Amino acid sequence: MRSGARVEIPRKPLARTTGGIYIAFMVCLFLADILGHIVVGDVDLAYEALVTEPSQFDLAVTFALLSALLFAVAAWGLYVLLRPVNRELALLLLLLNAIGVAIQVASYIPLLYAMLSADASVFVSSFSTAQSEGFQRLSLEVQQLGFVTAQLFFATWLFPLGYLVYKSGFLPKFLGVLLVLDGFAILVWFFQGMLLPDQSALSTPGLALSFIAEAALGLWLLVKGIDESPGIPGRSPE
């Protein structure tokens, strides 16, 4: 090997690893929502989890933070896989994902405050019970609004991702179509959450489509990998 020569990452193992990480991201986000209601749950449910099961709520926040890390790593894997198709669009999807993940992580910071304020030994001497409850609920509301804000970027990253998957030749076209439809579904969630926060039913069908599309992508990569037959579009250049 020449000194300084570029080392290519084996694409099929990378595809399977990326698929596994994507599924792990989805599982962590699901657990965060089940345990703490901090993804698509409401403030009342999240507050109940915070005050009645604080250890469970702490675990939910841990899973939520881990999901953000896994999502960023999965996006990098998809970038490496898809950049031979179109490097500029692959870079765009990575950038949009990175902005979304940054906002997502920032949205969890108020939860750390809520966790701390739930400790009576810390706050009882400075604030009344009513004030502490008000601070906790405000923290939960800020977190949920921040998470909804991140969906603008998580929606738009799906458009270049879906296009690249569709054009790749080494992944099935139906996955690309599903991902583009997923992008529109997440946009509906974003606008509903920002403009009609009390009408969560409007985004429920789209969230079901989103789960199907992203689970299909992760499972396909994990189980099937990518087609590396000679001559297919999108293979890494020599």
TABELMO-V69836 format. One record per residue. PSI is psi as a letter, one per 30 degrees, with the letter a starting at -180 (* if undefined). NEAR is the number of other C-alpha atoms within 10 Angstrom. Layout:
PSI:NEAR
PSI:NEAR
//
This chain:
k:6
k:5
k:5
g:6
k:7
k:9
j:7
k:9
k:11
k:10
e:18
e:17
e:14
e:19
e:24
e:21
e:19
e:27
e:27
e:20
e:24
e:27
e:24
e:18
e:25
e:20
e:15
e:21
e:23
e:20
e:21
e:26
e:20
e:18
e:21
f:28
h:25
g:29
d:19
g:18
a:14
l:17
e:20
e:13
e:12
e:23
e:24
e:14
e:21
e:25
f:16
e:11
i:13
e:17
e:14
e:16
e:26
e:19
e:15
e:26
e:25
e:15
e:22
e:26
e:20
e:17
e:27
e:22
e:16
e:22
e:23
e:21
e:18
e:25
e:23
e:20
e:21
e:23
e:22
e:19
e:26
f:23
f:18
f:17
e:19
j:16
e:13
e:12
e:19
e:24
e:17
e:17
e:24
e:24
e:17
e:21
e:25
e:21
e:16
e:25
e:24
e:15
e:19
e:24
e:19
e:16
f:22
f:23
e:15
f:20
e:25
e:13
e:14
e:22
e:18
e:14
f:19
f:21
j:13
e:12
f:9
e:11
f:15
f:14
f:8
e:9
l:14
l:11
e:12
e:9
e:13
e:19
e:17
e:12
e:18
e:25
e:19
e:16
e:24
e:26
e:21
e:18
e:23
e:26
e:16
e:20
e:24
e:26
e:20
f:23
f:24
e:20
e:23
f:24
e:25
f:21
f:26
f:24
e:22
e:23
e:25
e:23
e:20
e:27
e:26
e:20
f:18
e:24
f:19
g:19
k:21
k:16
e:16
f:14
e:20
e:24
e:17
e:20
e:28
e:23
e:20
e:27
e:28
e:17
e:20
e:24
e:21
e:21
e:28
e:24
e:16
e:18
e:22
e:14
e:10
i:12
f:16
g:11
h:11
f:14
f:11
e:15
f:18
e:15
e:12
e:20
e:17
e:12
e:18
e:22
e:13
e:14
e:21
e:20
e:16
e:18
e:23
e:25
e:17
e:19
e:25
e:22
e:13
f:14
b:21
l:21
j:15
g:16
k:10
k:7
f:8
k:11
l:14
g:20
l:20
k:16
k:6
*:5
//
